[in-house]
Amino acid sequence: MNIMFKTIRKMLKTLFDMPAQSGIPPTEGDTVEIGLTAESLEIKPELTKASWKILAKQFPEHMRLYLAEFPDVDVQRFCEVATENALAGYRADRLATIIQENFKIPAVKAETLACQATSVYMTLFQRLKHGEAGVTRFIWRTAGDQRVCPDCARLDGKTFLYTDPPVIHCTGRDVWTGEYCGCRCIEESVLDPIE
């Protein structure tokens, strides 16, 4: 057991150490600079200018449905806050606190809206990113357990075009996997063969 922990420790130390600048591999006494490594491993979200514009337009359109019971909430401002949270890599729980404080929404509703906003934003972002990469189709995949709703279960394993998503009846409109509250489904991208 002790050997396993030493092996894992050494692997992590090699992964997170930054002596690559000197060209000298880490040794037993080296310290680990995790902050520098984490920053160097950071993935920046990138889209084309056209896709950013589409995202900026579609995100508020989607969120209007979920914010309908809060007519005093400025949808555009709400979406700006949710976007900042998502692009900074934070989770929905942090966004829930911000929503509660800035928009005076009760805690339980703020949590639901935060999950919803994060899910919608990331779904739209992923769809646009796939489009930029030339991916046109996806396979709908459920979590495969007893909690899967009937609408999602009937879509499981079926292939759809990103430009023609299925209609989920619990929302009555075109939606993507994970776009409505509580959905755990994912899109499995279909990569066409290169000719």
N, C-alpha and C positions, 0 to 999 in steps of 0.2 A: 504494500500500500504506500509506504514511504517513497519508493522508487517512482510510483505513478505521480505523486505530488511534485517530486523533484523534476520529473520530465515535463509536466504541465507548467511548472514555474519557469523552467528554462525556455520553453516554447513561448510563453507570454513575454518573458524578458526580451527574447530575441525579436519578437513582433513589435513590442512597444519601445524598445531602446532606439536611440537616434545616433549611434556612433558611425552611421554610414557616411557622415560628412568627413570623418577621419579615415574611413576605410578599414578600421580595426573592428573585428567582431567583438561582441560583448563577452566579458569574462565573469566569473563568479562574484567578484566584488563590485561590479558596476551598478550604478543606480539607474532607475527607470524614470524617464521623463515622459510620463503619460500625457500631460497637457499638450506638449509640442507635437507628439505623435497624433493625438486625437485631432488636433487642428490640421495637421498635414493630411489626415485621412478623410477630412470633411468633404462631403459631396455637395456641390452647389447645384440647386435646381435650375435647369436651363431649358428654355423654350425659345422659339423664334419670336420676333416682335409681333408677327401676325397671330401666333398662338396665345401670347400674353394678352392681346386685345380681346380675343375670343373668350379666354378665361375670365377676364375682368367684366365682360358683358354677361356671360352665362351664369357665373356664380351668384350674383344678386338675383337673377331671374329664378334660379332654383330655390334660394333661401327665402324669397317672398312668401312662398307657400308655408314654410315652417314658422315664419314670423308673423303670420296673419293675425294671431291672437294677441299680438303686442303692437297695436297701431301707432304707439308713440315712439317705437324704435326706428331710428333712421337705418334702413336696410343697407344703404351704401356704406355708412360708417361701421355698421356691424360687420360687413364683409371685409372692410379694410382691416379691422382688428383681427378677424379670423385668419385673413391672409397673412398678416405679419406673424401670427402665432405659428401657422403651418410652415411658412418659409424659414422660420428660425429653428424649425425642427422640434418644437415643443408639442406635448401631448394635449389631448382634449381636457384633462383635469385642470391644467393651468388656464386654458381658455375659459373654462367654466367660472373660475374665480374672477377673471377680468370681466366677463359678461355680467356677472352678478353685481360687481362694483360699479361698472360704467353705465349699465343700462337698467339698473334697478329691477332685475328679474329675479324671482325667488330661486333659491339654490337648486331645487329639484329640476325646475324648468331650465335653469342655466346649464346644468349638467347634460340634459337631453339635447339642448340646442348646440352645445359645444361639441358633443359627439356627432351630431348631425352635420354641423358646419365642417368639421374636420374631414368627415367621411366624404361629403359632397365635393369639397375642394380637392382632395387627393384623387378622387375618382375622375373628376374633370381633367385634372393635371395629367394623370396617367393616360387617359384617352387621347389627349392632344399630343403627348409625347410619343405614343404609339403611332399616331397618324404621321407625325414628322419622320418617323423611322420607316414608314411605308407599310406598317402592319394594318391590315384592313379588316381582319376577322378575329373573333375570340370565341372560346368555348366557355359557356356558363358552368361554373362548378360550385356546388353547395358544400356545406360543412359535412354533409352525409350523416347527420344524426337525427334523433327524434324531434329536435327543436326546429328543423327546417320547415318553413311555412309551405302550404300546398302550392302556391304560385311559383315559388322558387324550385320546388321539387320537380314540377313539370318541365322546367327549363334545364335542369341538370343534364350536362353532357351534350347539349345542343349547340350548334355553331351559329353565330350571328355576325352581321356586319356592324362595325362601329357606327356607320351612318344610319343604321336601321335597328336600334335596340328594341327588345321586346317591351310590351306594356305590362306592367305589374298592376294587378287590379286593386291592391290595397292602397295604392296612391292614385290610380286612374290616369296615369300619364307615362310617357316614355321615361324609363329610369335605367340606371346602370347598376351593376352589382355593388353592393355596399352603400348605395346612395340613400336609402331610406333607413330610418332608425332601427337598429337592431339587426340589420342584414349582415350576415357573415360570409356571403358568397364572394367568389373571386372571379376574375377574368383570366382565363388561360390563353395567352396570345397564340394565334396560329401563324406560324412563319411559312410563307409560300416558298417553294423551291426556287433557287436562282437558275434562270435559264441561260 
